[in-house]
């Protein structure tokens, strides 16, 4: 696969993954037939207002996802990205919209979780100094909802909800502007700003490639659409890059 002329050390590759890369590991996507959002209305569970209105409902939604994701294993697609990182080092930037830990379980060391992390929680008070912390517990009853040891406020999932600003956007933008290849895997391309990343990369002359079984909503922006599941197509694309 041709990429914009990287330097002798090889191309700079920006990778964005979405729920589709976790699908074959058994974690449901959002907008698929049995998608996560089915049965849960987005505004009921993934917004600050939802948490204010009904923190127990929101914690039940994320507790269900923690229990569902905890023991899932990565597949060959995740492992291919970990191998690419080992080969390219800091010339590869992996950004995920996913909040599961499959990239880390496959060996990826530097993962930008722009929408937060399912297995971390944080104080719900923006002014509180408590840092996000690892937390794989489930909270299913009102009297078991976690509170901040520092300020006493409710603890919330360390997740970027709709209407909130995603994490690490500066680092992400810098990597997008510098990449020779922008590889997007398994995302419907309807949630912004992630869905706009491909245009940023293309605006600087990077080659843009999408991998997935269906055309994404922003398919016009891609030079190439590689049709098929991530566990099959991603190792092929990475093998081509490593040659
Ligand atoms: C923001 C939380 C301001 C964690 C998520 C009107 C127009 C445009 C934008 C907006 C608008 N109104 C509001 C907005 C902004 C809003 C937005 O985009 N809304 C959309 C719905 C219209 N965005 C926001 O609010 C964002 N914040 O804008 O702040 C700002 C921005 C920049 C700078 C300053 C200020 C915050 C958005 C984050 C919301 N949180 N998740 C959680 O609970 O999980 S979003 C959630 O959906 C996921 O995290 C994911 O990121 C997102 C999209 O899901 P996908 O990953 O694409 O998954 P999906 O199910 O949709 O698709 C699966 C894909 O996989 C499919 O394409 C399928 O074909 C493919 N697939 C299936 N099987 C496989 C496969 N691919 C490969 N292999 C397979 N085997």
py3Dmol code that shows the C-alpha trace and the ligand (Angstrom):
import py3Dmol

protein = """\
ATOM      1  CA  UNK A   1       0.000   0.000   0.000  1.00  0.00           C
ATOM      2  CA  UNK A   2       1.568   3.298  -1.052  1.00  0.00           C
ATOM      3  CA  UNK A   3       1.786   5.982   1.576  1.00  0.00           C
ATOM      4  CA  UNK A   4       2.925   9.611   1.426  1.00  0.00           C
ATOM      5  CA  UNK A   5       6.683   9.557   1.421  1.00  0.00           C
ATOM      6  CA  UNK A   6       7.626   8.880   5.043  1.00  0.00           C
ATOM      7  CA  UNK A   7      11.272   9.317   5.960  1.00  0.00           C
ATOM      8  CA  UNK A   8      13.871   6.532   5.754  1.00  0.00           C
ATOM      9  CA  UNK A   9      12.676   5.275   9.138  1.00  0.00           C
ATOM     10  CA  UNK A  10       9.383   4.334   7.497  1.00  0.00           C
ATOM     11  CA  UNK A  11       5.901   5.891   7.301  1.00  0.00           C
ATOM     12  CA  UNK A  12       4.152   7.677  10.141  1.00  0.00           C
ATOM     13  CA  UNK A  13       0.920   5.764  10.705  1.00  0.00           C
ATOM     14  CA  UNK A  14      -2.155   7.086  12.545  1.00  0.00           C
ATOM     15  CA  UNK A  15      -4.655   4.367  13.487  1.00  0.00           C
ATOM     16  CA  UNK A  16      -8.210   5.048  14.715  1.00  0.00           C
ATOM     17  CA  UNK A  17     -10.273   2.121  15.959  1.00  0.00           C
ATOM     18  CA  UNK A  18     -13.968   1.912  16.837  1.00  0.00           C
ATOM     19  CA  UNK A  19     -16.363  -0.620  18.327  1.00  0.00           C
ATOM     20  CA  UNK A  20     -16.015  -2.817  15.225  1.00  0.00           C
ATOM     21  CA  UNK A  21     -12.537  -3.973  16.240  1.00  0.00           C
ATOM     22  CA  UNK A  22     -13.964  -5.331  19.493  1.00  0.00           C
ATOM     23  CA  UNK A  23     -16.940  -7.059  17.828  1.00  0.00           C
ATOM     24  CA  UNK A  24     -15.139 -10.338  17.036  1.00  0.00           C
ATOM     25  CA  UNK A  25     -13.845 -10.454  20.602  1.00  0.00           C
ATOM     26  CA  UNK A  26     -17.457 -10.625  21.754  1.00  0.00           C
ATOM     27  CA  UNK A  27     -18.037  -7.005  22.812  1.00  0.00           C
ATOM     28  CA  UNK A  28     -21.195  -5.732  21.041  1.00  0.00           C
ATOM     29  CA  UNK A  29     -21.009  -2.622  18.864  1.00  0.00           C
ATOM     30  CA  UNK A  30     -23.292   0.348  19.442  1.00  0.00           C
ATOM     31  CA  UNK A  31     -25.271   0.414  16.248  1.00  0.00           C
ATOM     32  CA  UNK A  32     -25.168  -3.219  15.239  1.00  0.00           C
ATOM     33  CA  UNK A  33     -28.281  -5.413  15.337  1.00  0.00           C
ATOM     34  CA  UNK A  34     -27.746  -6.463  18.946  1.00  0.00           C
ATOM     35  CA  UNK A  35     -25.901  -3.204  19.555  1.00  0.00           C
ATOM     36  CA  UNK A  36     -25.243  -1.880  22.995  1.00  0.00           C
ATOM     37  CA  UNK A  37     -27.548   1.037  22.532  1.00  0.00           C
ATOM     38  CA  UNK A  38     -30.464  -1.294  21.838  1.00  0.00           C
ATOM     39  CA  UNK A  39     -32.515  -1.453  24.972  1.00  0.00           C
ATOM     40  CA  UNK A  40     -30.700   1.594  26.317  1.00  0.00           C
ATOM     41  CA  UNK A  41     -31.445   5.058  24.941  1.00  0.00           C
ATOM     42  CA  UNK A  42     -28.227   7.045  24.503  1.00  0.00           C
ATOM     43  CA  UNK A  43     -29.476  10.099  26.362  1.00  0.00           C
ATOM     44  CA  UNK A  44     -30.529   7.829  29.236  1.00  0.00           C
ATOM     45  CA  UNK A  45     -27.061   6.498  29.860  1.00  0.00           C
ATOM     46  CA  UNK A  46     -24.228   8.348  28.090  1.00  0.00           C
ATOM     47  CA  UNK A  47     -24.512  12.052  28.973  1.00  0.00           C
ATOM     48  CA  UNK A  48     -23.761  14.217  32.040  1.00  0.00           C
ATOM     49  CA  UNK A  49     -27.471  15.029  32.332  1.00  0.00           C
ATOM     50  CA  UNK A  50     -28.293  11.309  32.438  1.00  0.00           C
ATOM     51  CA  UNK A  51     -25.828  10.846  35.304  1.00  0.00           C
ATOM     52  CA  UNK A  52     -27.261  13.790  37.224  1.00  0.00           C
ATOM     53  CA  UNK A  53     -30.789  12.537  36.695  1.00  0.00           C
ATOM     54  CA  UNK A  54     -30.223   8.855  37.418  1.00  0.00           C
ATOM     55  CA  UNK A  55     -26.691   7.858  38.470  1.00  0.00           C
ATOM     56  CA  UNK A  56     -27.865   4.356  39.401  1.00  0.00           C
ATOM     57  CA  UNK A  57     -29.178   3.697  35.861  1.00  0.00           C
ATOM     58  CA  UNK A  58     -25.906   4.950  34.349  1.00  0.00           C
ATOM     59  CA  UNK A  59     -23.830   2.852  36.744  1.00  0.00           C
ATOM     60  CA  UNK A  60     -25.957  -0.201  35.918  1.00  0.00           C
ATOM     61  CA  UNK A  61     -25.256   0.369  32.178  1.00  0.00           C
ATOM     62  CA  UNK A  62     -21.500   0.669  32.688  1.00  0.00           C
ATOM     63  CA  UNK A  63     -21.434  -2.138  35.262  1.00  0.00           C
ATOM     64  CA  UNK A  64     -23.077  -4.406  32.679  1.00  0.00           C
ATOM     65  CA  UNK A  65     -20.370  -3.422  30.197  1.00  0.00           C
ATOM     66  CA  UNK A  66     -17.555  -3.959  32.727  1.00  0.00           C
ATOM     67  CA  UNK A  67     -18.871  -7.442  33.478  1.00  0.00           C
ATOM     68  CA  UNK A  68     -19.255  -8.130  29.733  1.00  0.00           C
ATOM     69  CA  UNK A  69     -15.802  -6.867  28.711  1.00  0.00           C
ATOM     70  CA  UNK A  70     -13.679  -8.044  31.644  1.00  0.00           C
ATOM     71  CA  UNK A  71     -12.691 -11.472  30.326  1.00  0.00           C
ATOM     72  CA  UNK A  72     -12.828 -10.835  26.576  1.00  0.00           C
ATOM     73  CA  UNK A  73      -9.685 -11.591  24.588  1.00  0.00           C
ATOM     74  CA  UNK A  74      -8.119  -9.633  21.720  1.00  0.00           C
ATOM     75  CA  UNK A  75      -7.945 -11.150  18.222  1.00  0.00           C
ATOM     76  CA  UNK A  76      -5.379 -11.179  15.390  1.00  0.00           C
ATOM     77  CA  UNK A  77      -6.350  -7.640  14.386  1.00  0.00           C
ATOM     78  CA  UNK A  78      -5.446  -6.210  17.810  1.00  0.00           C
ATOM     79  CA  UNK A  79      -2.228  -8.217  17.817  1.00  0.00           C
ATOM     80  CA  UNK A  80      -1.299  -6.931  14.349  1.00  0.00           C
ATOM     81  CA  UNK A  81      -1.540  -3.344  15.656  1.00  0.00           C
ATOM     82  CA  UNK A  82       0.686  -4.239  18.629  1.00  0.00           C
ATOM     83  CA  UNK A  83       3.253  -5.701  16.212  1.00  0.00           C
ATOM     84  CA  UNK A  84       3.085  -2.576  14.050  1.00  0.00           C
ATOM     85  CA  UNK A  85       3.732  -0.439  17.138  1.00  0.00           C
ATOM     86  CA  UNK A  86       6.750  -2.597  18.022  1.00  0.00           C
ATOM     87  CA  UNK A  87       8.096  -2.099  14.469  1.00  0.00           C
ATOM     88  CA  UNK A  88       7.345   1.612  14.067  1.00  0.00           C
ATOM     89  CA  UNK A  89       7.751   2.795  17.654  1.00  0.00           C
ATOM     90  CA  UNK A  90       6.808   6.449  17.989  1.00  0.00           C
ATOM     91  CA  UNK A  91       6.066   6.613  14.226  1.00  0.00           C
ATOM     92  CA  UNK A  92       2.755   4.931  15.032  1.00  0.00           C
ATOM     93  CA  UNK A  93      -0.074   6.621  16.925  1.00  0.00           C
ATOM     94  CA  UNK A  94      -2.966   4.412  18.052  1.00  0.00           C
ATOM     95  CA  UNK A  95      -6.161   6.289  18.952  1.00  0.00           C
ATOM     96  CA  UNK A  96      -9.246   4.355  19.997  1.00  0.00           C
ATOM     97  CA  UNK A  97     -12.862   5.401  20.497  1.00  0.00           C
ATOM     98  CA  UNK A  98     -13.296   2.209  22.489  1.00  0.00           C
ATOM     99  CA  UNK A  99     -13.283   2.109  26.248  1.00  0.00           C
ATOM    100  CA  UNK A 100     -12.405  -1.586  26.586  1.00  0.00           C
ATOM    101  CA  UNK A 101      -8.881  -2.873  27.269  1.00  0.00           C
ATOM    102  CA  UNK A 102      -8.403  -5.193  24.267  1.00  0.00           C
ATOM    103  CA  UNK A 103      -5.601  -3.140  22.654  1.00  0.00           C
ATOM    104  CA  UNK A 104      -3.634  -3.239  25.909  1.00  0.00           C
ATOM    105  CA  UNK A 105      -4.318  -6.976  26.310  1.00  0.00           C
ATOM    106  CA  UNK A 106      -2.914  -7.531  22.799  1.00  0.00           C
ATOM    107  CA  UNK A 107       0.340  -5.760  23.783  1.00  0.00           C
ATOM    108  CA  UNK A 108      -0.212  -2.197  22.544  1.00  0.00           C
ATOM    109  CA  UNK A 109       1.706   0.097  24.891  1.00  0.00           C
ATOM    110  CA  UNK A 110       0.663   3.559  23.787  1.00  0.00           C
ATOM    111  CA  UNK A 111      -3.095   3.823  23.319  1.00  0.00           C
ATOM    112  CA  UNK A 112      -4.938   7.160  23.293  1.00  0.00           C
ATOM    113  CA  UNK A 113      -8.393   6.424  24.714  1.00  0.00           C
ATOM    114  CA  UNK A 114     -10.163   9.534  23.428  1.00  0.00           C
ATOM    115  CA  UNK A 115     -13.504   8.476  24.910  1.00  0.00           C
ATOM    116  CA  UNK A 116     -12.115   7.328  28.235  1.00  0.00           C
ATOM    117  CA  UNK A 117     -11.729   3.904  29.805  1.00  0.00           C
ATOM    118  CA  UNK A 118     -14.378   1.475  31.021  1.00  0.00           C
ATOM    119  CA  UNK A 119     -12.114   0.144  33.822  1.00  0.00           C
ATOM    120  CA  UNK A 120     -11.437   3.555  35.342  1.00  0.00           C
ATOM    121  CA  UNK A 121     -13.623   5.819  37.459  1.00  0.00           C
ATOM    122  CA  UNK A 122     -13.216   9.429  38.579  1.00  0.00           C
ATOM    123  CA  UNK A 123     -14.816  12.015  40.841  1.00  0.00           C
ATOM    124  CA  UNK A 124     -17.863  13.612  39.211  1.00  0.00           C
ATOM    125  CA  UNK A 125     -16.828  17.069  40.468  1.00  0.00           C
ATOM    126  CA  UNK A 126     -14.664  18.783  37.770  1.00  0.00           C
ATOM    127  CA  UNK A 127     -12.890  20.903  40.433  1.00  0.00           C
ATOM    128  CA  UNK A 128     -11.938  17.908  42.597  1.00  0.00           C
ATOM    129  CA  UNK A 129      -8.230  17.039  42.490  1.00  0.00           C
ATOM    130  CA  UNK A 130      -8.776  13.263  42.685  1.00  0.00           C
ATOM    131  CA  UNK A 131      -7.166  11.632  39.604  1.00  0.00           C
ATOM    132  CA  UNK A 132      -9.018   8.962  37.568  1.00  0.00           C
ATOM    133  CA  UNK A 133      -8.296   5.571  39.132  1.00  0.00           C
ATOM    134  CA  UNK A 134      -8.476   1.917  38.072  1.00  0.00           C
ATOM    135  CA  UNK A 135     -11.829   0.445  39.016  1.00  0.00           C
ATOM    136  CA  UNK A 136     -13.346  -2.786  37.672  1.00  0.00           C
ATOM    137  CA  UNK A 137     -16.110  -2.983  40.236  1.00  0.00           C
ATOM    138  CA  UNK A 138     -19.819  -3.111  39.418  1.00  0.00           C
ATOM    139  CA  UNK A 139     -22.344  -0.847  41.165  1.00  0.00           C
ATOM    140  CA  UNK A 140     -25.894  -2.144  40.927  1.00  0.00           C
ATOM    141  CA  UNK A 141     -27.647  -0.789  44.037  1.00  0.00           C
ATOM    142  CA  UNK A 142     -28.301   2.812  45.100  1.00  0.00           C
ATOM    143  CA  UNK A 143     -26.651   2.326  48.473  1.00  0.00           C
ATOM    144  CA  UNK A 144     -23.499   0.912  46.834  1.00  0.00           C
ATOM    145  CA  UNK A 145     -22.863   3.910  44.525  1.00  0.00           C
ATOM    146  CA  UNK A 146     -19.240   5.027  44.993  1.00  0.00           C
ATOM    147  CA  UNK A 147     -18.357   8.426  46.464  1.00  0.00           C
ATOM    148  CA  UNK A 148     -15.115  10.387  46.246  1.00  0.00           C
ATOM    149  CA  UNK A 149     -12.782   9.817  49.242  1.00  0.00           C
ATOM    150  CA  UNK A 150     -11.551  13.420  48.828  1.00  0.00           C
ATOM    151  CA  UNK A 151     -14.714  15.515  48.410  1.00  0.00           C
ATOM    152  CA  UNK A 152     -17.578  13.100  49.017  1.00  0.00           C
ATOM    153  CA  UNK A 153     -19.203  13.660  45.604  1.00  0.00           C
ATOM    154  CA  UNK A 154     -20.467  10.784  43.510  1.00  0.00           C
ATOM    155  CA  UNK A 155     -17.817   8.872  41.554  1.00  0.00           C
ATOM    156  CA  UNK A 156     -18.589   8.406  37.826  1.00  0.00           C
ATOM    157  CA  UNK A 157     -17.229   6.232  35.024  1.00  0.00           C
ATOM    158  CA  UNK A 158     -14.088   7.802  33.476  1.00  0.00           C
ATOM    159  CA  UNK A 159     -15.847   8.049  30.129  1.00  0.00           C
ATOM    160  CA  UNK A 160     -16.319  10.902  27.640  1.00  0.00           C
ATOM    161  CA  UNK A 161     -20.092  11.245  27.268  1.00  0.00           C
ATOM    162  CA  UNK A 162     -22.009  13.019  24.529  1.00  0.00           C
ATOM    163  CA  UNK A 163     -21.593  16.758  24.956  1.00  0.00           C
ATOM    164  CA  UNK A 164     -18.230  16.327  26.733  1.00  0.00           C
ATOM    165  CA  UNK A 165     -14.839  17.079  25.194  1.00  0.00           C
ATOM    166  CA  UNK A 166     -12.859  13.954  24.273  1.00  0.00           C
ATOM    167  CA  UNK A 167      -9.434  13.363  25.851  1.00  0.00           C
ATOM    168  CA  UNK A 168      -5.956  13.923  24.327  1.00  0.00           C
ATOM    169  CA  UNK A 169      -7.241  15.952  21.354  1.00  0.00           C
ATOM    170  CA  UNK A 170      -4.032  18.008  21.054  1.00  0.00           C
ATOM    171  CA  UNK A 171      -1.804  14.917  20.854  1.00  0.00           C
ATOM    172  CA  UNK A 172      -4.260  13.335  18.443  1.00  0.00           C
ATOM    173  CA  UNK A 173      -4.354  16.360  16.146  1.00  0.00           C
ATOM    174  CA  UNK A 174      -0.557  16.640  16.092  1.00  0.00           C
ATOM    175  CA  UNK A 175      -0.271  12.966  15.088  1.00  0.00           C
ATOM    176  CA  UNK A 176      -2.981  13.383  12.437  1.00  0.00           C
ATOM    177  CA  UNK A 177      -1.207  16.360  10.867  1.00  0.00           C
ATOM    178  CA  UNK A 178       2.118  14.483  10.759  1.00  0.00           C
ATOM    179  CA  UNK A 179       0.983  11.083   9.465  1.00  0.00           C
ATOM    180  CA  UNK A 180       1.615   9.604   6.014  1.00  0.00           C
ATOM    181  CA  UNK A 181      -1.123   6.988   6.432  1.00  0.00           C
ATOM    182  CA  UNK A 182      -4.419   7.241   8.335  1.00  0.00           C
ATOM    183  CA  UNK A 183      -5.868   3.772   8.940  1.00  0.00           C
ATOM    184  CA  UNK A 184      -9.431   3.674  10.357  1.00  0.00           C
ATOM    185  CA  UNK A 185     -10.873   0.359  11.559  1.00  0.00           C
ATOM    186  CA  UNK A 186     -14.444  -0.612  12.497  1.00  0.00           C
ATOM    187  CA  UNK A 187     -16.307   2.621  13.128  1.00  0.00           C
ATOM    188  CA  UNK A 188     -19.580   3.878  11.671  1.00  0.00           C
ATOM    189  CA  UNK A 189     -18.078   7.338  11.223  1.00  0.00           C
ATOM    190  CA  UNK A 190     -21.045   9.220  12.711  1.00  0.00           C
ATOM    191  CA  UNK A 191     -19.651  10.460  16.017  1.00  0.00           C
ATOM    192  CA  UNK A 192     -17.550  13.622  15.984  1.00  0.00           C
ATOM    193  CA  UNK A 193     -14.830  14.761  16.337  1.00  0.00           C
ATOM    194  CA  UNK A 194     -13.502  11.183  15.696  1.00  0.00           C
ATOM    195  CA  UNK A 195     -15.406  10.912  12.394  1.00  0.00           C
ATOM    196  CA  UNK A 196     -13.625  14.041  11.163  1.00  0.00           C
ATOM    197  CA  UNK A 197     -10.081  12.764  11.783  1.00  0.00           C
ATOM    198  CA  UNK A 198      -9.797  11.265   8.307  1.00  0.00           C
ATOM    199  CA  UNK A 199     -10.396  14.690   6.699  1.00  0.00           C
ATOM    200  CA  UNK A 200      -7.671  16.255   8.864  1.00  0.00           C
ATOM    201  CA  UNK A 201      -5.166  13.604   7.736  1.00  0.00           C
ATOM    202  CA  UNK A 202      -6.266  13.854   4.094  1.00  0.00           C
ATOM    203  CA  UNK A 203      -5.912  17.664   4.197  1.00  0.00           C
ATOM    204  CA  UNK A 204      -2.164  17.184   4.746  1.00  0.00           C
ATOM    205  CA  UNK A 205      -1.819  14.673   1.928  1.00  0.00           C
ATOM    206  CA  UNK A 206      -1.891  11.472   3.987  1.00  0.00           C
ATOM    207  CA  UNK A 207      -3.228   8.300   2.392  1.00  0.00           C
ATOM    208  CA  UNK A 208      -6.510   7.267   4.053  1.00  0.00           C
ATOM    209  CA  UNK A 209      -7.749   3.691   4.349  1.00  0.00           C
ATOM    210  CA  UNK A 210     -10.866   2.243   6.035  1.00  0.00           C
ATOM    211  CA  UNK A 211     -11.201  -1.402   7.132  1.00  0.00           C
ATOM    212  CA  UNK A 212     -14.634  -2.873   7.939  1.00  0.00           C
ATOM    213  CA  UNK A 213     -17.516  -4.989   6.641  1.00  0.00           C
ATOM    214  CA  UNK A 214     -19.759  -2.013   5.785  1.00  0.00           C
ATOM    215  CA  UNK A 215     -19.125   1.426   4.319  1.00  0.00           C
ATOM    216  CA  UNK A 216     -18.727   4.003   7.098  1.00  0.00           C
ATOM    217  CA  UNK A 217     -20.814   7.192   7.129  1.00  0.00           C
ATOM    218  CA  UNK A 218     -17.741   9.210   6.076  1.00  0.00           C
ATOM    219  CA  UNK A 219     -16.644   6.780   3.326  1.00  0.00           C
ATOM    220  CA  UNK A 220     -16.188   9.636   0.791  1.00  0.00           C
ATOM    221  CA  UNK A 221     -13.124  10.774   2.703  1.00  0.00           C
ATOM    222  CA  UNK A 222     -11.168   7.553   2.180  1.00  0.00           C
ATOM    223  CA  UNK A 223      -8.740   6.733  -0.637  1.00  0.00           C
ATOM    224  CA  UNK A 224      -9.384   3.043  -0.086  1.00  0.00           C
ATOM    225  CA  UNK A 225     -12.055   0.874   1.550  1.00  0.00           C
ATOM    226  CA  UNK A 226     -10.810  -2.578   2.561  1.00  0.00           C
ATOM    227  CA  UNK A 227     -13.964  -4.661   2.908  1.00  0.00           C
ATOM    228  CA  UNK A 228     -14.092  -7.362   5.594  1.00  0.00           C
ATOM    229  CA  UNK A 229     -13.723  -8.095   9.300  1.00  0.00           C
ATOM    230  CA  UNK A 230     -10.860  -6.554  11.273  1.00  0.00           C
ATOM    231  CA  UNK A 231      -9.497  -9.914  12.453  1.00  0.00           C
ATOM    232  CA  UNK A 232      -8.830 -10.915   8.824  1.00  0.00           C
ATOM    233  CA  UNK A 233      -8.172  -7.681   6.926  1.00  0.00           C
ATOM    234  CA  UNK A 234      -6.138  -5.797   9.516  1.00  0.00           C
ATOM    235  CA  UNK A 235      -3.337  -8.412   9.744  1.00  0.00           C
ATOM    236  CA  UNK A 236      -3.149  -8.375   5.922  1.00  0.00           C
ATOM    237  CA  UNK A 237      -2.879  -4.572   5.775  1.00  0.00           C
ATOM    238  CA  UNK A 238      -0.299  -4.503   8.581  1.00  0.00           C
ATOM    239  CA  UNK A 239       1.732  -7.259   6.884  1.00  0.00           C
ATOM    240  CA  UNK A 240       1.797  -5.111   3.758  1.00  0.00           C
ATOM    241  CA  UNK A 241       3.028  -2.131   5.781  1.00  0.00           C
ATOM    242  CA  UNK A 242       5.724  -4.174   7.491  1.00  0.00           C
ATOM    243  CA  UNK A 243       7.164  -5.397   4.172  1.00  0.00           C
TER     244      UNK A 243
END
"""
ligand_1 = """\
80
LIG
C -18.025 16.769 21.451
C -18.668 6.819 25.301
C -17.485 19.065 21.661
C -18.138 5.632 25.910
C -19.094 7.706 23.165
C -24.702 16.963 15.306
C -23.819 16.761 14.266
C -22.494 16.411 14.508
C -22.034 16.251 15.801
C -22.917 16.430 16.828
C -24.246 16.783 16.605
N -24.859 16.876 17.793
C -23.973 16.600 18.784
C -22.794 16.351 18.205
C -21.536 16.012 18.877
C -21.559 14.558 19.306
C -21.839 13.656 18.137
O -20.992 13.425 17.304
N -23.088 13.136 18.096
C -23.452 12.251 16.995
C -24.220 11.050 17.554
C -24.284 13.045 15.996
N -20.221 14.313 19.792
C -19.933 14.569 21.074
O -20.743 14.934 21.909
C -18.469 14.427 21.426
N -18.026 15.601 22.087
O -18.419 16.941 20.326
O -17.550 17.789 22.271
C -16.078 19.331 21.273
C -15.453 18.522 20.340
C -14.146 18.811 19.970
C -13.476 19.882 20.542
C -14.127 20.679 21.480
C -15.429 20.419 21.849
C -18.265 13.273 22.383
C -18.609 11.991 21.698
C -18.220 10.816 22.596
C -19.465 10.106 23.030
N -19.098 8.887 23.719
N -18.811 6.651 23.863
C -19.066 4.531 25.820
O -20.121 4.553 26.489
O -18.700 3.634 25.080
S -19.429 7.515 21.536
C -19.658 5.863 21.128
O -20.135 5.816 19.809
C -18.363 5.094 21.059
O -17.431 5.476 22.011
C -17.857 5.371 19.701
O -16.873 6.348 19.758
C -18.999 6.008 19.020
C -19.181 5.508 17.636
O -19.376 4.164 17.711
P -18.500 3.237 16.736
O -17.203 2.961 17.401
O -18.435 3.816 15.371
O -19.385 1.961 16.764
P -20.720 1.722 15.929
O -21.498 0.646 16.617
O -21.380 3.020 15.628
O -20.171 1.143 14.558
C -19.510 -0.107 14.588
C -18.777 -0.219 13.267
O -18.012 -1.417 13.296
C -19.716 -0.325 12.088
O -19.245 0.522 11.075
C -19.587 -1.774 11.641
O -19.683 -1.921 10.241
C -18.185 -2.088 12.069
N -17.945 -3.511 12.330
C -18.816 -4.453 12.781
N -18.162 -5.650 12.863
C -16.879 -5.434 12.485
C -16.731 -4.083 12.159
N -15.555 -3.558 11.729
C -14.504 -4.392 11.637
N -14.566 -5.702 11.922
C -15.730 -6.250 12.356
N -15.790 -7.576 12.641
"""
view = py3Dmol.view(width=600, height=400)
view.addModel(protein, "pdb")
view.setStyle({"model": 0}, {"cartoon": {"style": "trace"}})
view.addModel(ligand_1, "xyz")
view.setStyle({"model": 1}, {"stick": {}})
view.zoomTo()
view.show()
